[in-house]
Amino acid sequence: MNLDVKKLFEEPSLIQITTWARGVIENKDARDVVFALANAGSKEGKYVQAWENYADLPDRVGVPVRAYARISDEPLLSKYVYENEHPDVVVLTNEALVKGNDVLQGMKPGGVLIVNTKRDPEYILKFLKDTTYLGTIGCIDATEVAGHVQTLSGAEGATDASGIGVGVGAVLAGAVVKAKSIVKPENVLSSVQNEEACRYGYDEVRLVTVNTTFPEFKPAPKKPLGPEDLPFAGTVPSVDKENEKRITGNWRSERPVWSKERCTNCLLCWVNCPDSVVVYKTPEAADFTNLKYCKGCGICAEVCPTKAITMVPELDFED
């Protein structure tokens, strides 16, 4: 008997869902999306998995994190693979995640992207790196309807005392099954605490077709990882000494905007910035433009006595 090794672990009925979120402030919402969809699949007798990505942990506020689900009609052959390499569906709990993150990496032809945003799908498409295999994009203002649930309850496999699908996650799960018939809508509705929010996501998501034909799917070859690719923790080099491997600007959902006219050069922003983003030499030479390491914490705006600094949604800027 001849075995084709390349086809040994093919899973034709497997659906992979990847949800991106902001660490601590939104990872509960990411878990809710994948758990709600996996629970719905389980009710239909499917084989399922749902988990968080330990490659992203320990969580830090604002850092991009991911949660995954797998749903299949057949037993999962890849159940010990801890990342979804080729997602069919990608969900973003925060619109600004399209900046600095290749959220569509490895997506299968005809994939679906669902984004929590009040903006139009056409605007979100401007920020995506490669939409070759993207079939559909859907946008829904889940935050306005349900709000984020900020809790560590349920993290790292613990029991979720707050319940699955009480906030944004319920809306996004509803939007997913409207865009792609992974499981029956009624099974998703019965898997979340906030059924009204889930139904809203199903009914109101704005779907736009991006591509209807696709080239042959050729996954990008994996490159060997080196020390420079390892996750980092601790301090980040200031902008006085650039380090392209440690840029953290993609943690940011809002960016500080500085008004020179209102600034009195009190230097409170310079003193309080935890990442040394504000570079100060003289009042005339102050630099508030290099935001590569700005995580959008908002401390500078909070301490500014003249309100010369305001926090503005990151996607208001196309750079």
Secondary structure, 3 states (H helix, E strand, C coil): CCCCHHHCCCCCCCEEEEEEEECCCCHHHHHHHHHHHHHHHHHCCCEEEEEECCCCCCCCCCCEEEEEEEEECCCCCCCCCCCCCCCCEEEECCHHHHCCCCCCCCCCCCEEEEEECCCCHHHHHCCCCCCCCEEEEEEECHHHHCCCCCCCCCHHHCCCCCCCCCCHHHHHHHHHHHHCCCCCHHHHHCCCCCHHHHHHHHHHCEEEECCCCCCCCCCCCCCCCCHHHCCCCCCCCCCCCCCHHHCCHHHCCEEEEECCCCCCCCCHHHHHCCCCCCECCCHHHCECCCCCCCCCCCHHHHHCCCCCEEEEEHHHCCC
